[in-house]
Amino acid sequence: MGVIFQCVLLGLIVQSLIVAGEFFKPFNVSYDGRAMIIDGERRLLISAGIHYPRATPDMWPDLISKSKKGGVDVIETYVFWNGHEPVRGQYNFEGRYDIVKFVKQVGSSGLYLFLRIGPYVCAEWNFGGFPVWLRDVPGIEFRTDNTPFKEEMQRFVKKIVDLMREESLFSWQGGPIIMLQIENEYGNIESSFGTKGKDYMKWAAKMAVGLGAGVPWVMCKQVDAPEYIIDTCNGYYCDGFKPNSNKKPIIWTENWDGWYTSWGDRLPHRPTEDIAFAVARFFQRGGSFQNYYMYFGGTNFGRTAGGPNYITSYDYDAPIDEYGLLREPKWGHLKDLHAAIKLCEPALVAARSPQYIKLGPKQEAHVYRDKGSKCSAFLANIDEHNSATVRFLNQVYTLPPWSVSILPDCRNTAFNTAEIGAQTSIKTVGVDVASYLNDPEPVKLMAPHEVEYISKTWEFVKEPIGVWSPRNFTHQGILEHLNVTKDQSDYLWYTTRIYITDEDVTFWEEEEVSPVLTIDSMRDLVYIFVNGQFTGSAKGKWAKVIQPVELIQGYNDIVLLSQTLGLQNYGAFLEKDGAGFRGHIKLNGCKTGDLDITEFEWTYQVGIKGEYLKIYAINQNASMEWTEFPRDASATRFSWYKTYFDAPGGLDPVALDFGSMGKGQVWVNGHHIGRYWTLIAPKDGCHTCDYRGAYDSSKCVKGCGEPTQSWYHVPRSWLQASKNLLVVFEETEKTPFEISIKSHFTETICAQVSENHYPPVQAWLQPKTKNETISLDNNVAPEMYLHCDDGKTISFVKFASYGTPQGSCQEFSRGNCHSPNSLLVVSQACMGRQSCWMSISNDAFGGDPCRGIVKTLSVEMKCSPSSSSSS
């Protein structure tokens, strides 16, 4: 009986631990002036930013797994107040907002979690994460020493901390949460509030710590943070940052590895070499915790994009792209960097500060030693133009410009930030897997005009212009947009009527002029209708509108459709920002002078009819009468279109191509994909990108002369095999017949590695005891690693040359030196495999093809769906 009882008791204990969410043996988290202290040991930590609502729960495990494989220790996320409490007191912790599930998945993967509660998050997220109902709390002023705001803020922060505690998700409970953040970049705006700003900051810090979470709290960009809060750095570079106390570690909460994008702008790109340089410099100069903002950016589904004017994609040029695919070489190069830093960790955490050695005018070394034999060093060349040869500890090293070499044993180079050995992946869009497997050749040869569109049959419903339901009201004067809509819709109709005399019409005819409607200030977009006819539109942020109009004698109906494109997410006084119109609305050019219609009676209608009736939802689709839309029919503004489609086969991520459309919103099976807008970026500004030198968001842009966004991600979990409902609300005179849906995957992979490249991480031998030091097996040659996406295998070697090949990915060519065994060796190692590796050595290729010359292996391959991926 005793044995049985013990077994039952053990089972109950195990079950209770699972239910409680214990993923680690409970451990404490603290810090000193050098690093975070995890379970009694100093740690250097690398963190990956992933915002749970910018992906679906089905995507979370793969994103977390790829982050872990990339060498990170921590997952970081904000908490999105307006997603969790869309109505005051009514909470949402389901679906994409199931934060508990997300945190538990992080813990089950063996990673820690950094939870940034805020609750202001910025994040290019609608209203910076604040729920819009917060504006209506009597007497409220955001983010200052204001009692109504502090009460609401404390209530939500406490709600989140209590929830994490109830689910046993803090480290001391066996959970993954090791650190929390209160507020967000408040130091940027604190002075806007005078003394009340500093008082609020101190209150927020004290309130947070008083919640008893049991882990450290941080404030980013807060140089005056109290002694019990760690102040941290955000930026492209943080290697020069120091906290306001030598008792606090150096933490980089946001390493911007890309940037966000606005409609009509070019796409920012941060070079792989530069982001690696920034990270290496940070740890070189004493950094202890670094978080990539973002490691996976994801998608601003629905109306979650902030702004105003931010696009639906939040790809951010991150190491994992919007679809969940690895962005190479960024992901792979950073993985190698992380591995090199981890090799140095024992020496780095043992020393409170490094020894600084000047190696040249723009070259320097930082050396970390413990009291024994451990020694690790970083050699930096911060010259933006020239390589440098330096002498360090009686050895000579060549450092490329704007680079850092990492020496885990103070002798041998494990990594250089400017020398990329990771593969380059070229993404493509294609047809479904089943078609490819059955007959791949026609797919490869398909001409652009033979693109298969999503559907040949569409139905449509015309959206009424102006007032469409009894739920309207009339008010004398112009009301602020958000005060009326409460952000329940992007759209707000303003309708009034004016009387035009015979004298005015005669005056315009005789003078050959037209009256002009002017709006002093408008944001974000307005459509203008006169007597039911579209007259013009304007966009901007508090921009003046000047629109000629055609009026008739008698009564004329003026309809203004005000539209928001994401609420302001950054800055002081967000509650006062608003939307819609400011100042006066006038009709200029009348015979007797300007007619000010600002204080006329205006009828207000919130939203659009199809949106209100939810005709995009599967169970509400028949709430309006749809009719067939012939292909030769003339398009009209403000139309709803619907069709049904089959999902592309396989498991690759998919996206809708809306490059043929104008502007609007789109739903699939009732899921709101987001806003779309085919605005073209300026044709100029895209130059050859040089990684050298300090980065900013305008330095290495792409997409000049192209639509800012054409492809819109549709998560696989939102699709079924067939009969998927697609509903489109189109605001312009575009038709849906050229919409297509395609899978996204990596088709081409390339790599280029020389025999003088540093050896792989596994060539470093870890010490068997704490007193021993790390060492390098000098008999291991450099290696090349290549991999296809999951479900793909290497099907074709397009180029392989070991010798002196020329060019870059997709433009390789043989040089004067070439091993005749190149193709055979590469094919035998890689064909039919999902991943492969090769040694970069003469022995591997059957001899030296050209003595006395440094050889390089360049490879280009094709990845194709494996037979199992079609199931």
Secondary structure as UniProt FT lines:
FT   HELIX           2..20
FT   STRAND          29..31
FT   STRAND          36..38
FT   TURN            39..40
FT   STRAND          41..43
FT   STRAND          45..50
FT   HELIX           52..54
FT   TURN            57..59
FT   HELIX           60..69
FT   TURN            70..71
FT   STRAND          74..78
FT   HELIX           81..84
FT   TURN            88..89
FT   HELIX           95..97
FT   HELIX           99..108
FT   TURN            109..110
FT   STRAND          112..118
FT   TURN            123..124
FT   HELIX           126..129
FT   HELIX           132..136
FT   TURN            138..139
FT   TURN            142..143
FT   HELIX           147..166
FT   TURN            167..168
FT   HELIX           171..173
FT   STRAND          177..182
FT   HELIX           186..188
FT   HELIX           190..193
FT   HELIX           195..209
FT   TURN            210..211
FT   STRAND          217..220
FT   TURN            223..224
FT   TURN            227..228
FT   STRAND          230..235
FT   TURN            239..240
FT   TURN            246..247
FT   STRAND          251..256
FT   TURN            263..264
FT   HELIX           272..284
FT   TURN            285..286
FT   STRAND          289..296
FT   TURN            302..303
FT   TURN            308..309
FT   TURN            316..317
FT   TURN            322..323
FT   TURN            328..329
FT   HELIX           330..350
FT   STRAND          355..360
FT   TURN            361..362
FT   STRAND          363..369
FT   STRAND          375..381
FT   STRAND          388..392
FT   TURN            393..394
FT   STRAND          395..399
FT   STRAND          403..407
FT   TURN            408..409
FT   STRAND          415..416
FT   TURN            417..418
FT   STRAND          424..430
FT   HELIX           433..438
FT   HELIX           440..445
FT   HELIX           448..450
FT   STRAND          459..462
FT   TURN            470..471
FT   STRAND          473..476
FT   HELIX           481..485
FT   TURN            486..487
FT   STRAND          491..500
FT   HELIX           502..511
FT   STRAND          516..530
FT   TURN            531..532
FT   STRAND          533..548
FT   STRAND          554..563
FT   HELIX           574..576
FT   STRAND          580..588
FT   TURN            591..592
FT   STRAND          595..596
FT   TURN            598..599
FT   STRAND          601..606
FT   HELIX           609..612
FT   TURN            613..616
FT   HELIX           618..623
FT   STRAND          627..628
FT   TURN            631..632
FT   STRAND          639..645
FT   STRAND          654..657
FT   TURN            659..660
FT   STRAND          663..668
FT   TURN            669..670
FT   STRAND          671..677
FT   TURN            697..698
FT   TURN            704..705
FT   STRAND          711..714
FT   HELIX           716..718
FT   STRAND          724..730
FT   TURN            737..738
FT   STRAND          740..754
FT   TURN            755..756
FT   HELIX           761..763
FT   STRAND          764..765
FT   TURN            770..771
FT   STRAND          775..776
FT   TURN            778..779
FT   STRAND          783..787
FT   TURN            790..791
FT   STRAND          792..803
FT   TURN            809..810
FT   TURN            820..821
FT   HELIX           822..830
FT   TURN            831..832
FT   STRAND          835..839
FT   HELIX           843..845
FT   TURN            851..852
FT   STRAND          856..865
FT   HELIX           867..870
//
